[in-house]
Amino acid sequence: MGMNMVSKGSLAVIETLQKEFPSLELVALSGNFCTDKKAAATNWLMGRGKSVVVEAIIPKDVVQKTLKTTVKALVHTNINKNLIGSAMAGAIGGFNAHASNIVTAIFLATGQDPAQNVESSNCITLMEETDDEDLWICCTMPSIEVGTVGGGTSLPAQAACLEAIGCRGGASTPGDNARKLATVVAAATLAGELSLLAALAANTLVQAHMVHNRKPATKN
């Protein structure tokens, strides 16, 4: 996300200041207010990297036929789990079902810094029933830290993934590819939130794990 570039620029500024003020002491190049790779209210409130809001309208018949639940059940589950439950836990930026799963998967696949999953997974998921009785879902992610040049993005497999989603390398307008990648992360997170909350609302989560995430027993 360009942190090395910022560090290099910051050091140049400090060295210039030290020439003018010889007594100026550099304690540490980073003062931790950034706040990098740590859960902090400043990232949740002020943003860091890319701030993205994604939303979608899911028709009620799709909710019933595909997600096997109802709009009202989804809204009820989201309020009680993601909002009330997270508030009771004292969460900072954790008002979601499992944003971190999606963020981490995309970060590993596209050569991002996996440790920055901490603040990049800040997300609040909201759901409401529309006037047409469809589902409105929204994910707000204020601190997605991504880049498309340098670091792990140049590795063959990761570069191929970035190429597949049209985000590899720099863009004609600086930052466009990084912004696009952040949007992809947020959109995938929304889809993941919808899927897990539907499974929870319909109480099929454990059943799905037992059917699809288990290997047959083997005998020695």
RAMOGI-V243930 format. One record per helix or strand of 2 or more residues. SS is the DSSP state (H for helix, E for strand). FROM is the first residue (numbers start at 0). TO is the last residue. If there is no record, write none. Layout:
ss,from,to
SS,FROM,TO
SS,FROM,TO
This chain:
ss,from,to
H,2,19
H,40,45
E,49,57
H,59,64
H,70,87
E,93,94
H,98,109
H,113,119
E,122,128
E,134,143
H,150,153
H,155,163
H,175,200
H,204,211
